[in-house]
Amino acid sequence: MSDILIENYVQQLNDPETYTDVHAAVIDLVMSVRTISKDQLMVYLQKAILTVLLDSTEDSTIEEELRSSIDSTVKNQYININTLHSVLHSINVKLDVFGMEIAESRDMDTSTEILYSFINKKGTGAIQLSTKYTQNDIQLVKHVVDRIFAPEHVLQSSVTDTEGNILHRITYSVPYMSMIKHLRNGPEQLDDEDMPLMTKLSFDESELFLQDLELYGWLELYNDCFTLSTRGLVELKDFLIKTYGSYPDGTISTCFGCKDILTRGCACPNSSCNVRFHKDCKNLFRKSRNTSACPNSDCDADIEDFYSF
């Protein structure tokens, strides 16, 4: 009996004009956790739908069935990825007028895992609109981002091959202590009356500030190095490309396979080649081809020689 009720309710959710308690619950969840995997969101969506139906029924038999389903880990046949897409579409229609969105992206290390993040589509607007950040904080955030993506930092690493050639290696991560030192020093103060001077931070203040950015979902600590989080990459994508440019003219890398922006993955060892991959995307690409040659026709490197960054 409950299956018929679930099926009918899910059909209602397919209407893009529909907005229910389920939609509100999904927004609340994604806003609170900031980024969530597709599998986790699917589990939550099923529980949310069943709970809404449970609250609305007066049939004791159906109520018992719904309670059992809520506690079960078995996926309901009527609640699938299409249901999730319909719910997210309706949500994003509502959020669009506020410049907000629940955006889809891929996990940096496991590119086959889909993630959803609550973002401000106006890039740094999310930082500027947050009452928890002062104007000084906003400048510091941009200073941190600059440390990760500015050319002099992205291309600072290099190795020397057997023939003595120096090969540049890209990197989008900053060691913990180096980032604190960089934050304490602050950006160069320009002689501009329209530009407010920044208040520099102490060691403890710098550490707390970075931890706050990590907690809030802007940064992540990976192998004791700071880099921009998945949510940060999605939310600041347009700002990053506009500010730093895409390879080969700028420093922003995108995956040759899925086209998403990335800060960890594999890169062609040829410094003049701009081919980068997520690790999983590289493996999928390699399996789909009968050759291990770099996909750039002007490059003679082997895809198996790509280095990790």
C-alpha positions in Angstrom: 0.0 0.0 0.0 2.8 2.4 0.9 4.5 1.8 -2.5 1.5 3.3 -4.3 1.6 6.3 -2.1 5.4 6.8 -2.6 5.0 6.4 -6.4 2.3 9.0 -6.6 4.2 11.4 -4.4 7.4 11.0 -6.5 5.5 11.7 -9.7 4.4 15.0 -8.1 8.1 15.8 -7.4 8.7 15.5 -11.2 6.8 18.7 -11.7 9.4 21.6 -11.8 6.8 24.0 -10.4 6.4 21.8 -7.3 8.0 22.9 -4.0 7.4 20.8 -0.9 8.7 20.1 2.5 11.1 17.6 0.8 12.7 20.5 -1.2 13.0 22.6 1.9 14.7 19.7 3.8 17.2 19.1 1.0 18.1 22.8 1.0 18.6 22.8 4.8 20.8 19.8 4.6 23.1 20.9 1.8 23.4 24.4 3.3 24.4 23.0 6.7 27.0 20.5 5.4 28.0 22.7 2.4 29.1 19.7 0.3 27.6 16.2 0.2 28.1 13.1 -2.0 25.4 11.9 -4.4 25.0 8.6 -2.4 24.6 10.4 0.9 22.1 12.8 -0.6 20.1 10.0 -2.1 19.8 8.3 1.3 18.7 11.5 2.8 16.2 12.2 0.0 14.6 8.8 0.5 14.3 9.3 4.3 12.9 12.8 3.7 10.2 11.6 1.3 9.2 8.7 3.6 9.1 11.0 6.6 6.8 13.6 4.9 4.5 10.8 3.8 4.5 9.3 7.3 3.5 12.7 8.8 0.6 13.0 6.4 -0.9 9.6 6.7 -3.6 8.5 9.2 -3.6 4.8 8.0 -1.9 2.7 10.7 -0.9 0.0 8.2 0.8 2.5 5.8 2.3 4.2 8.8 3.9 0.9 10.0 5.2 0.2 6.5 6.7 3.7 6.2 8.4 3.5 9.6 10.0 0.2 8.6 11.2 1.7 5.3 12.7 4.8 7.0 14.8 2.5 9.2 15.8 0.3 6.3 19.0 0.7 4.2 17.2 -0.8 1.1 16.7 1.7 -1.8 13.1 2.3 -2.7 12.4 1.4 -6.3 10.5 4.6 -7.0 13.1 7.0 -5.5 16.0 7.2 -7.9 18.6 9.6 -9.4 15.8 11.1 -11.6 13.9 12.0 -8.5 17.0 13.7 -7.1 17.5 15.6 -10.4 13.9 16.8 -10.4 14.1 18.0 -6.8 17.4 19.8 -7.4 16.1 21.4 -10.6 13.0 22.8 -8.7 15.3 24.0 -5.9 17.7 25.7 -8.3 14.8 27.5 -10.1 13.8 29.0 -6.7 17.4 29.8 -5.7 18.3 31.4 -9.0 16.7 34.7 -8.1 19.0 34.9 -5.1 22.1 34.0 -7.2 22.4 30.7 -5.3 22.6 27.1 -6.6 23.1 23.5 -5.5 25.9 22.7 -8.0 27.2 19.3 -9.1 30.9 18.6 -9.2 33.3 15.7 -9.0 35.5 14.6 -6.1 39.1 15.6 -6.7 40.6 12.2 -5.9 37.8 9.9 -7.0 36.4 11.7 -10.0 33.6 9.0 -10.4 32.0 10.3 -7.1 29.5 13.1 -7.7 29.3 15.9 -5.1 26.7 18.6 -4.5 27.6 21.9 -3.0 25.5 24.9 -2.0 27.1 27.8 -3.7 26.8 31.5 -4.5 27.0 31.9 -8.3 28.5 35.4 -7.9 31.9 33.9 -7.0 33.4 35.9 -4.2 30.0 37.3 -3.4 29.5 34.4 -1.0 32.4 35.7 1.1 31.3 39.3 0.8 27.7 38.5 1.8 28.7 36.6 4.9 28.4 38.7 7.9 31.1 36.7 9.7 33.7 38.1 7.3 35.0 41.7 7.6 36.4 43.7 4.7 39.8 42.9 6.1 39.0 39.1 6.1 37.8 39.2 2.5 41.1 40.7 1.5 42.9 37.9 3.4 40.8 35.2 1.7 41.7 36.6 -1.7 45.4 36.7 -0.5 45.2 33.0 0.4 43.6 32.1 -2.9 46.3 34.1 -4.7 49.0 32.1 -2.9 47.5 28.9 -4.4 46.9 30.0 -7.9 49.3 32.9 -8.8 51.8 31.9 -11.5 54.9 32.4 -9.3 53.5 29.8 -6.8 51.9 27.3 -9.2 55.1 26.9 -11.2 57.6 27.2 -8.4 58.4 23.4 -8.4 60.8 21.8 -10.9 62.9 18.7 -11.5 65.9 18.1 -13.7 65.8 15.2 -16.1 68.7 12.9 -17.1 69.7 15.3 -19.8 69.9 18.2 -17.5 66.7 19.9 -18.7 64.7 21.7 -16.0 61.1 20.6 -16.1 58.5 22.7 -14.3 55.9 20.9 -12.1 52.6 22.5 -11.3 51.3 22.5 -7.7 48.1 24.0 -6.2 48.9 23.2 -2.5 50.7 25.2 0.1 52.4 23.6 3.2 50.6 24.4 6.5 53.4 26.5 8.0 54.1 28.3 4.7 50.5 29.4 4.4 50.5 30.7 7.9 53.7 32.7 7.2 52.3 34.0 3.9 49.1 35.0 5.7 51.0 36.8 8.5 53.1 38.7 6.0 50.0 39.8 4.1 49.8 41.1 0.5 52.0 43.9 -0.6 50.4 47.2 0.5 49.9 49.3 -2.5 50.1 53.1 -2.3 46.4 53.5 -3.2 44.1 55.8 -1.1 41.1 53.8 -2.3 42.5 50.5 -1.0 42.1 50.0 2.7 45.2 48.9 4.5 45.0 45.3 5.8 45.4 44.4 9.5 48.0 41.7 9.7 47.4 38.7 11.8 49.5 37.1 14.6 50.6 33.4 14.3 47.6 32.3 16.4 45.2 34.5 14.6 46.5 33.2 11.2 46.1 29.6 12.3 42.5 30.2 13.6 41.6 32.1 10.4 42.8 29.2 8.2 41.0 26.7 10.4 37.8 28.7 10.1 38.1 28.8 6.3 38.6 25.0 6.3 35.6 24.5 8.7 33.4 26.8 6.5 34.3 24.8 3.4 36.5 27.2 1.5 39.8 25.4 2.1 40.8 21.8 2.8 43.9 20.3 4.4 45.4 17.5 2.3 48.7 15.9 3.2 49.4 18.8 5.6 49.0 21.3 2.8 46.2 23.8 2.2 44.3 23.9 -1.1 41.0 25.1 -2.3 38.1 22.7 -1.4 35.8 21.2 -3.9 33.1 23.7 -2.9 35.6 26.5 -3.2 36.5 25.4 -6.7 32.9 25.2 -7.8 31.9 28.5 -6.2 34.9 30.5 -7.3 35.3 28.9 -10.7 34.4 32.0 -12.8 36.4 34.2 -10.5 39.5 32.0 -10.7 39.4 31.7 -14.5 38.9 35.5 -14.9 41.6 36.3 -12.4 44.3 33.7 -13.2 43.3 32.4 -16.7 43.2 28.9 -18.0 46.2 26.9 -19.3 48.1 27.5 -21.4 47.7 31.3 -21.0 47.0 31.1 -17.2 47.4 28.8 -14.3 43.9 27.2 -13.9 43.9 23.5 -14.9 40.9 21.6 -16.2 40.6 17.8 -16.6 41.0 16.7 -20.2 38.5 14.0 -19.5 35.6 15.5 -17.6 36.5 19.2 -18.2 36.1 20.1 -14.5 38.6 22.5 -12.8 41.1 20.6 -10.7 43.9 21.1 -8.2 45.0 17.5 -7.7 45.5 15.0 -10.5 48.0 14.0 -13.2 49.8 16.3 -15.6 51.8 15.8 -18.8 55.6 15.9 -18.0 56.1 18.1 -21.1 56.1 21.6 -19.7 54.7 23.1 -23.0 51.7 20.7 -22.9 48.5 21.6 -21.0 46.9 18.2 -20.7 45.8 17.4 -17.1 43.6 14.6 -15.7 41.9 13.5 -12.6 43.6 10.2 -11.7 40.4 8.2 -12.4 39.7 10.1 -15.6 43.2 9.4 -16.8 42.7 5.7 -16.1 39.4 5.7 -17.9 40.8 7.5 -20.9 43.8 5.1 -21.1 41.5 2.1 -21.1 39.4 3.6 -23.9 42.4 4.0 -26.2 44.7 1.6 -28.0 47.6 3.9 -27.4 49.3 5.4 -24.4 50.3 8.5 -26.2 49.4 11.9 -24.7 46.1 13.0 -26.2 47.7 16.3 -27.3 48.7 15.6 -31.0 51.6 18.1 -30.7 53.1 16.2 -27.7 55.2 13.0 -27.8 54.9 12.2 -24.1 53.5 8.9 -22.8 50.5 9.0 -20.6 52.1 6.5 -18.3 54.8 9.1 -17.5 52.3 11.8 -16.3 53.3 13.0 -12.8 51.0 13.5 -9.9 50.3 17.0 -8.5 
